[in-house]
Amino acid sequence: MSYTYVDVAREGRLTIVTLNRPEAHNALNAAAHVELHEVFDAFAADDEQWVAIVTGAGPKAFCAGHDLKQQAAGGGMHIPPSGFGGLTSRFDCPKPIIAAVNGVAMGGGFEIALACDIVLASANAVFALPEPRVGLAALAGGMHRLPRAIGLTRAMGLMLTGRRVTAAEGLALGFVNEVTDGDVLPLARRWAEELLQCSPMSLRATKQAVLAGLDKSVADALAAEGTLPAIRAMLASEDAAEGPKAFAEKRSPTWQGR
């Protein structure tokens, strides 16, 4: 399927999603939100796709957030049920998603990155939740995910001022996993390749268990693990048998994702 504001490429088990409005710093209008909702629905449902990367077109921006010009012209702020960019309220996709932040990540763009499992950034990347400066608030998860990622005091300092944070500072604060001086997409592919060396069943079980346990004590989170669909699927999978067998035979495992 072709889209107007999003490019989708599949490289083996990897899906690469590129926000494609470089003339608007990849800010998302209503149609782009709908497209991204469909793209990530398709990724979640495709048994052949195990890992996704989301990035922005052009050298300047990952995503500048919501298209304020559209809103000012009376276009509204329609957001799909899956949230900003089809990701920020998508809580039922256990597949790993990598943010490859190649420039400005403002407002909703930063919130998309925070909704991903791994955040990689080029050295020129800049992050901010500047909504209070335009009479709004970071309603797509930023006010909740950022404190969990870096702590309440530091997060409040960023959110209440709307100030910009460099990639290096994001790495130091802890919401960025790695920074590169060059193009961030090759770095993201390397991370994706590491993920693809693992059983996709194990990755999904890990992600689902971690996220489900964030609001629980360790004891309660452990007790609930056996009820999680991804944990049950992993334990009953062919991959759970293939991993130990490959280890005993001193070879690389051949994952089936089932």
Buried (B, 14 or more C-beta within 10 A) or exposed (E): EEBEBBBBEEEEBBBBBBBBBBEBBBBBBBBBBBBBBBBBBEBBEEEEBBBBBBBBBBEBBBBBBBBBEBBEEEBEBEBBEBBBBBBBBBEEBBBBBBBBBBBBBBBBBBBBBBBBBBBBBBEBBBBBBBBEEEEBEBBBBBBBBBBEBBEEEBBEEBBEEBEBBBBEBBBEBEBBBBBBEEEBBEBBBEBBEEBBEBBBBBBBBBBBBEBBBEEEEEEEBEEBBEEBEBBEBBEEBBBBEBBEEBEEEEEEBEBEBE
